[in-house]
């Protein structure tokens, strides 16, 4: 007999370690998709004004900068 599976939480807090910005503490919410069993959409956010919020903003500007540079490199 297999091990009992624990239900996957639909919301909560997760901690991550990013190689550039370090530790992130993010809240998440998950939504199961009714159209396709087994698929789920998850959204992660940082509490405003926290170090994690600052880190996500830094990563967003970094990604936006890379998007602007990449097309120019292909010319």
Buried (B, 14 or more C-beta within 10 A) or exposed (E): EEEEEEEEEEEEEEEEEEEEBEEBBBBBEBEEEEEEEEEEEEEBEBEEEEBBBEBBEEBEEEEEEEEEEEEEEEE
